Amino acid sequence: MDIRENLRIAIFSIKTNLMRSLLTMLGIIIGVASVIAIITLGSGGRDYIVGMIEDMGSNNIQISVNASNAHDNDYITAADIEAIRSLDGVQYCSPYEIGYGFADFGKESGLVMTVSGNEDLTAAYQMPTKYGRFWTKEECDQSKNVCVVSTITAQNIYGTENCVGETMSYTVNNQSVTLKIIGVVDITQDMVSDDQLSMLDDMGLTEQMPMIGMIGIPSTLNGYLNNKVDSYMMLSIIATDGADLDNVGETVLNMIKTRHSSFDDSVYSMSIMATYIDLLDSVISIFTTFIAAVSAISLIVGGIGVMNIMLVSVTERTREIGIRKALGAKTSTIMIQFLTESIILCLIGGIIGLILGAGGAMAVAAYLGIPIRLKVSTILIAVGFSSAIGIFFGIYPAKRAAQLTPIEALRRD
């Protein structure tokens, strides 16, 4: 008997007992669908989160000053920044500070998150200007009253992303200045975390006025407004491509310690973004694999169901087996026939599970706003695993059917 005849008989048997076959496949369908959905969402979520961090600069090195252990002369200065820029392996270097102030755009007023840095901030934190430009070194050195706003802030305030040329009043620490908007940075979501909003709520600020967006100002202007000129707590460094990040970071850290004669390890700390990317990638991958493995247990349960129903099928078709063997059918032919039926049963269940799992993953991803794509390897895993289940759990029923003697089979009712 050729393979086409085996397929025809297997499909006929499945169609004859369609409801029973569908219920049998249910375990395989649920197992494959859950594994596919978890692997696809886990992989997509990992790529999305890791991509967000990489967009901030995978070669980003941060140096921080611990305010609780630092003295006034331990803080980073503009002279330190210029010295760091001259080091091998350093491409960009900018102070980086986040604060909050009151902004009056004329059309709307409220709290804004304020990000400050020098002219390298746009490169250090991947904040390209979509309209206008970023401030220059001269504007930063001269503490010019200029600012950039995020695209979402511009859209919310002015109804358009391009608001270059507009002015706003900015107040912080009881000091007010009029700022000219010279650029709009391509940030589609303002970087205000839930923890920061909670902190503002605890301070009672959000009850007095709403949070309406994010602006960026030169670090020198921010220092002037907050009465801490040329004194920075955080430094963001972008290493050149191919540079040893650990070596560059240690070199920068040692230079700062030497320039400030402060060798207490509790004063300065260093963090490298790439380390967090690798750690996060590993954690998400392990978590996804674990959940997928737990979901795969349902595939084993489904396989046991397939084996059970195939044993029932062997019992129901005992006389058919006896007649075929009496007419000269080989033992191997009978075994392959039932094994084919088991494989097709699992394969159909696997394909249905693949469609449901992929569809479910795409629906959840669309709801969460996570871009995903179904990988070929995932499809091969689904089809291959369901086929393997069919083979593994179909061997025993197929072998039992093949070992029946013609006389014993024909005696049964």
BELZI-V548051 format. One record per residue. PHI is phi as a letter, one per 40 degrees, with the letter a starting at -180 (none if undefined). Layout:
phi=(PHI;PHI)
This chain:
phi=(none;c;c;c;c;c;c;c;c;c;c;c;c;c;c;c;b;c;c;c;c;c;c;c;c;d;c;c;c;c;c;c;c;c;c;c;c;c;c;c;c;c;c;c;c;c;c;c;c;c;c;c;c;c;c;c;h;c;b;c;b;b;b;b;b;c;c;c;b;c;c;d;c;c;c;c;b;c;c;c;c;c;c;c;d;c;c;c;g;b;b;b;a;a;c;a;b;b;a;b;a;b;b;b;c;g;c;a;b;i;c;b;c;b;b;b;a;c;c;c;d;c;c;c;b;f;b;c;c;c;b;g;a;c;c;c;c;c;c;c;c;c;f;c;c;b;a;b;b;c;c;c;c;c;c;c;c;b;g;a;c;c;b;c;h;c;b;a;b;b;b;a;f;g;b;b;b;c;b;b;c;b;a;b;c;c;b;c;a;c;c;b;c;c;c;c;c;c;c;c;c;c;c;g;c;c;c;c;a;c;c;b;i;b;b;b;b;d;c;c;c;c;c;c;c;b;f;a;c;f;a;b;c;b;b;b;b;b;c;c;d;g;c;c;c;c;c;c;c;c;c;c;c;c;c;c;c;c;c;b;f;b;b;c;c;c;c;b;b;b;b;b;d;c;c;c;c;c;c;c;c;c;c;c;c;c;c;c;c;c;c;c;c;c;c;c;d;c;c;c;c;c;c;c;c;c;c;c;c;c;c;c;c;c;c;c;b;c;c;d;c;c;c;c;c;c;c;h;c;c;d;c;c;c;c;c;c;c;c;c;c;c;c;c;d;c;c;c;c;c;c;c;c;c;c;c;c;c;c;c;c;c;c;c;c;c;c;c;g;b;c;b;a;c;c;c;c;c;c;c;c;c;c;c;c;c;c;c;c;c;c;c;c;c;c;c;c;c;c;c;c;c;c;c;c;d;c;c;c;c;c;c;c)
